[in-house]
Amino acid sequence: MSDDVTTQVKTLLATYDPTAPQATADALRDLWLQGEVKSLGAIKEDQQAQQETTGIAIADLRAIGKVIASEARKHVDEFIPLARILWEDYGREGRVVALFPLGKMELIAPDRIMPLLMTLCRSCVSWEDADRLAMDALEPIVRKDPAQWLDALRPWLEDDNKWVRRAGITVIARVPMKHAAFTARCLDLAESLLWDEEIDVKKAVSFAIRLAARGDIAPVHNFLARHVPPENPAGTWVLCDAIRSMTQ
């Protein structure tokens, strides 16, 4: 992608009309299609069928998203329509571009953006969608102030949609890496999904236990001691996966 991507994106945003976001979204797609195309081998065929997927490098997409974010954080209401249409109508690449601005907008207006993110998350078609939404858009406010925002993730863990649950637990999993004092609290939240039947959620819960060990190992030891052997066999896979992955 051209080195002057910042200039090009800013030029496109100069004519952005919140009442007609498609024109800007179309122009942004024309821009990202100039980026480097990576192999689609890692993207499942069913995901490619459900989304427009061209395989543009994530670094190129995030470069565009970062420029949009610098403007979106100053004008949250005006940029929500652009973020929504990029997520809803512009495939995998549009979703990656949309998430970085949403994360910056969340820091400014979390009460507006967090419910929107939950709505968008219900339309995820893959773990990649859910994990990128979690890390790029949902995580920023939680990681900045976990004391205030961790409890706001409880509804995510209780949602009927597996991708919402996965996104919620993915954010919780990453908090102890920066805030070790919250390790036990994050494990308590993860515990509510220990018996989840969805494999995509199970993998995220295992991930949460493993990352918690990077914060404070003692609560992880206590957590495993409480649950091994598991009373409910549904948790066996999660616990075995977590322990096997931590043995090194």
N, C-alpha and C positions, 0 to 999 in steps of 0.2 A: 504494500500500500504506500502511496505517496507520502513523503516526509511532511508535506504541508497539510496533513489531514485536519489539524486544528483550524487552520484558516478556512478550509473547505467546509467543515461542519459549521463554523461560526457564520459563514456566508449563507448557508442554507437556513440556519436558525433566524437570521435577520429578517426573513420574510415569513416566518412561522405564524400561522393563524390558528389559535386554539379551537376555533369553531369549524375548521376544515383541516384536521391534522394529516389527512391522507396524502396531500401534496408533499408535505415535508417528509413523511414516512417513505413515500416512493423515491424521493431524491436521496434519502439516506440509504435505501436499498441499492440504488444505482452506485452509490459510493462504496458500500462494503463489498459489492460484487467485484470491485477492482482489487480486492485483497487476495492474499495467498490462499489457494484451495488445498486443504489437507485431505488425506484419505478419509472416505466415509466408512471404512471397514469397522471402526469402533462403534458406529451408530447402527442399531438394529434396523432391519428392513421395515418392521412394523412402525417404528418411530418415523422413519423417512416417509412412509406412506401417509402418516397422519399429519406431518408437518412439511412445509417447504423446507428442504434441507439441502444446502449447497456445499457444506463442509468448509466454510471460510474459517481461517485460523482464529482462535479465541482472542489472541493478542490484538489482532486487527479490529475485532468487534468491540473489545473493551476500550480501545483507543478512541473509537467514536463515542461510546457511552460516556467516557470520562469528560469529553468536551460538552456533551449535552448536560451532564450533571452539574457543571459549573454554572450553567444558566438556570437549570431547573430548580436548584436549591434556593434561588432568589425569587422564583415565580412558581410556587408549587401548584396552585390551582390551574394556572395556564398550561403547565406541562403534563398534568395528569392525562388529558386526552391523548397526547402523543405517546406516552408510556403505555397506555392501555391498547391503543391500536397496534403498536409494535409487537406487544405480547400476543394479542389475540389473532392478528391477521398476517403477520410477516414471518411465520415459521420459526425454526430453531434460531436462526441468526437474529431475527428481530427480538426474540426473547432475551438473548444474551445482551444485546444493545440496550434494551429497556431496563435491565435490572440495576445497573450501576447508578443511573439517575434516580431510580426509586429508592435506593439505599440512602442517597444524599437527601432526598426529599423527606424520607422517614425521620432523619435527624432533626429536621425543621418542624415537621407536623406529624409526629408519630400517631396521634389519635385519628388522623385522617388516613394515613398510609397503611398502617398495620391491618385494618379491616379490608382494605383494597387488596393487599397482598394475599390474604386468606382466600378471597374470592378468586384471584388469579391462580392461586396454587391448585384449586380444585380442577383446573383444566390442564394440569400437567399430564404429559403422556409418557414420561420416563423419569428414572432416577436423576438423570442429568438436569432436567428441568427443575425438579424439586430441590436438589442440592445447590444449584446455582442461585435459585430464588432465596434459599436459606442463607447462604453465605454472603451474597452480594447485596441483597435487599432487606432481608429481615434481621440479620445479625447486627448491623451497625449500632442501633440504639440499645440493644440488649447488652452487647459487649461494652458499650460506653458506660452504662449504668445498670449492672445486673441487679443491684439491690432494689431498684425501682421496677425493672421491666421483666425479670424472670417469671414472676407470677402471671404476667400477661400471656405467657406461652401455654398455660394450662389448657385453655380452650382448644389450642392446636393439638395437644396430645389426646384430647377427648373427641376429636372430630371423626365423623364417619368416613371421611376420605383418607385413604392410606397415604396419599402424597402430602396432605396437610400434616398428618402425624409425623411423617418422615422429616419434613422440613422443620417442624418444631423441635424434634429430638436432635436434629443435626446442629441447630443453633446452640441448644443446651450443651451438646457434647463439646463444643469448642470454647465455651466460657472458661473452664478451669485452666486452659493453657495460658490465659492472660490474668485470670483472677483465681489463684489457687485456693483462696479462702472460701470460695463458693463451691468447692468440689463436692462436699457432702450434700449440699442443697441440690446440686445438679443431679447427683445420683438418686436422690429421693424422687426427683421428677422422672428420671429415666425408669425407675422401678415400676411406675404405673404402666409401662409398655412392655414389661418383661415377658408377659404372656400373650402378646399380640401374635395373631396367626399369620399375618402378611409377611412374606419373606423380605420384601423391600423395607419393611419397618424393622424386622428382626436384625437385618444387617446394620441398620442405623443405630439400634440400641447397643449392639456389640461394639460398634465404633465409639459410642458415647462412653462405655465402660473403659475402653482402652485409652481414650484421650484423657479421661479423668485421672488416670494414673500419672499423666504428665504434670498434673497440678499438685495433688497430694496423695501419696500412695496409701496412707493409713485408711482413709474412708473407703477406698477400693477394696482393700483387704477385708475390712469389716463387712462390706456389701457382699463379697463373694462368700465369706464365712456364713452369712445369714442364709444364703440361697443354694449352697452346694452341700449335699445333693438337692436339686430342686423338688419342691412338693408338687409342682405342676409340670408335667413332662413337656409342655409347650415351650418352657424356658430353657430346656436342655441344649438346644442348638445354640442359642445366644451365649450361654455361659461357657460352653465348650469352645466356641469360636473366639470368645474374648480371652479365655485363659491360654488357648493355643497361640494366639497372636501375641500375647505378652510374655511368653516364656523366654524369649531372647533378652 
